[in-house]
Amino acid sequence: MVLSCSNILNAKTEIPPKHEFRGAWIATVANIDWPKQQGGDVAKQKQDLCALLDTLKSYQMNAVIFQVRPASDAFYHSNYEPWSKYLTGVQGEMPSSHFDPLAYIINQCHQRGMELHAWFNPYRVKQVEKDVLSDSNIANIYPEWTFQYGRRTYFDPGLPQVRDWVANVVSDVVRRYDVDAIHFDDYFYPYPIAGKEIPDSVSFAKYGGSYDAMQKKEWRRENVNKIIKQLSDSIHTIKPWVKFGISPFGVWREKRYDLRGSDTTGGMTNYDHLYADVILWQENKWIDYLLPQIYWYRGQPKVDYETLAEWWGANNKGRHCYIGNALYKIKANASAPSWQTSEESIEQIKLDRDIDGVSGFAFYSSKYLSKNLLGLRDSLRNHYLATPAITPNMAWIDSVPPAYPSHIDIRKIKRGRQIYWDPVLGGEMDKGRFYIVYRYTKENKLFELTPDNIVQVSSKCTFDIHRKFLRIFRKKHYYIVTTVDRASNESMPSDIFYIKQ
């Protein structure tokens, strides 16, 4: 039976919020999170990846940040770069069974109602000096595009041809894969090594233009600005709905050198040492979100977590700001007492939710969510991440809600009952990305679209009600389905559908 539900209004919810970015990084470089070993069996790699995604889903995560280009290589069928050694064991060697991890994880994430953010490292060529590059690697074809700094090899950000190459690599993925976002981390110019100058004098001499030797830092910043602008234009031209996000080092600039900066004294900054003026990118609307890595604890004397989180929230420049949290630091024998319990991470989440301008967080890294981490798992699952959430809407991409699902019906299946509906079709900005299923009992028939009533978020157009549930709860349950589009706009509710148990 279907009841009219035209006057249902979305209700405000208590913590945990319904609209919140909840991300987790899956690092593939050095096999940090996945795959567990290089060159392993593809079936086992798929099994491990699905197990990791199931773990993330159990924490109500709604975004997976998957590293697809750790070092001038690919975790997908690339038209430009060789297969990653971290996948197959040898750079350039194709995985068996034509396995494409990026295509696979996109499908698996969407089935679970999670976005997939494709994570690129723009300039790293070799993670360690002994790494062997494939003959087809562009760094072997054009070695003059690179320089060595410390134990690593990098592309030179000062070369226009390097910027074009990186933009082409990213654009290729945007065109061919249904990614929800392109994500860059904090590695632009390399982190400084004491006593070592970045060896970019040749590119500076050729492309420095009007910059003199005293302005080399400004020239480096402009090189990074150029690639961010180029990437933004490419991504948003090819697919306007694909987001572009950056996860910078946790300090932009310090107040002692720039009154716009944070009241911190750690020394290292994006602007002065990595040549990444990330606030400028927000101001110019080149990127859609910042996800600063604030990997310190509250009360840290030089780089206090709360000081930085509030600073980033106040400087979001009309774009989204989420906070990167360091799960990997929680351990009983941590040097800082704050990390010796799980309380620090809980308090950071609570703080993030209270700060104006901050609308979510992400955990580094995924494998740590597979561990209880001094009781953190139970606290998150039972309290602070107990209900589902959808990513916050980006109104500058699209602010028009999609249509709600229609032709909802029920059928018997072997394991119980299945609710099904027609997919919401239309243009890319209008069609259904995910569908949310809400369930109500006779006792809570207010039909509020609150997270505590959500029983499924998925790309699927079905919801299964298992026979065991029908036996245990022998009473009438009501269901509503809504549509979520690519920009996280949620539709009006469908008609109410009830099942008499």
PyMOL commands that set and color helices and strands:
alter all, ss='L'
color gray80, all
select helices_A, chain A and resi 29-31+42-58+85-88+96-98+101-111+138-141+143-145+160-176+201-207+213-238+270-274+278-283+305-314+327-329+337-340+343-354+366-370+376-384+442-444+451-453+467-472
alter helices_A, ss='H'
color red, helices_A
select strands_A, chain A and resi 2-3+21-26+63-69+115-120+124-126+146-149+152-155+181-184+243-246+289-290+320-321+323-326+360-364+409-413+416-420+434-441+454-458+462-466+476-484+496-500
alter strands_A, ss='S'
color yellow, strands_A
deselect
rebuild
show_as cartoon
